[in-house]
Amino acid sequence: MQPDITEKVLELIRRTSTDIPPDVEASLRQAIGDEEKGSAAQGALETILSNIELSRKNGTPICQDTGTPIFRVRHPEGWSTRKMREQIRAALAQATKLSYMRPNAVDSLTEKNSGNNLGGEEFPTIHFEEEEAAEQGGGRLVVELMLKGGGCENVGAQYSLPDESIGAGRDLAGVRRAVLDAVQKAQGLGCAPGILGVSIGGDRGSGYVASKAALYTTIGTRNADPEVAAMEERLTKEANSMGIGPMGFGGKTTIIDTKIVGMHRLPASYFVTISYMCWAYRRRRMILEGDRVEYK
């Protein structure tokens, strides 16, 4: 029998909004040592980490912009996605009432805020994927949540290659130029240190979906293709050599990690899509199997 997941998703939202994953916090703490002592960059990182600690202690949102909720749900075969959608939306409305989330859903035509973070079928974003019983353990539900702030969303970018303005052709060298151009243009508006999700291929819509999905993986996860993995590490290093630094104050830490995924495309198109995630890298996972629930 399909369970009611409302309360469990509410707890997932609370944890995601008020606490940073361990891999993200460890990367930020490491970055402090990379910056010059007494610099604005080091001060910004110290303030960020102090904010993280206070939010964890007080159970309050890490950032005043609690972001766009993006859910990815992998569910057992035969479960009703309609019911799960209703329960996820109910949990989000309750989380907003409890101030784990700020009311963010604004109708673009009327400028009216719904007041509960629910806005049509597109807000929140929920991606469902049904898995065969053998793949998901006979009844395991996995719900992943990412809260993506507006500042970092605003500096996302998509390039159609070739692009003569940046000297980018249809190859990895062109991808490199596109990604670094996006980072340069973002400056401090992306709330660095950031994380880059990059998709190569697809169409305009699927490119953004894939570039955001790449951000669900832990920091340091590399592409299985050695050449692409090397490009991920190179892009992070080169982005940090720009000197943009934490919050755009200058410094050595602009990007914490880069994640690249490849997609099939039409011969006529070659899109490079960059989703920029800010330092408030809020992502969590809930695994439900029988009566047992685990949060990661």
Secondary structure by P-SEA (a helix, b strand, c coil): ccccaaaaaaaaaaaaaccccaaaaaaaaaaaaacccccaaaaaaaaaaaaaaaaaaacccccccccbbbbbbbbcccccaaaaaaaaaaaaaaaaaaccccccccccccccccccccccccccbbbbbbbcccccccbbbbbbbbbbcaaaaaaccccccccccccccccaaaaaaaaaaaaaaacccccccbbbbbbccccaaaaaaaaaaaaccccccccccaaaaaaaaaaaaaaaacccccccccccccccbbbbbbbbbcccbbbbbbbbbccccccbbbbbcccccccc
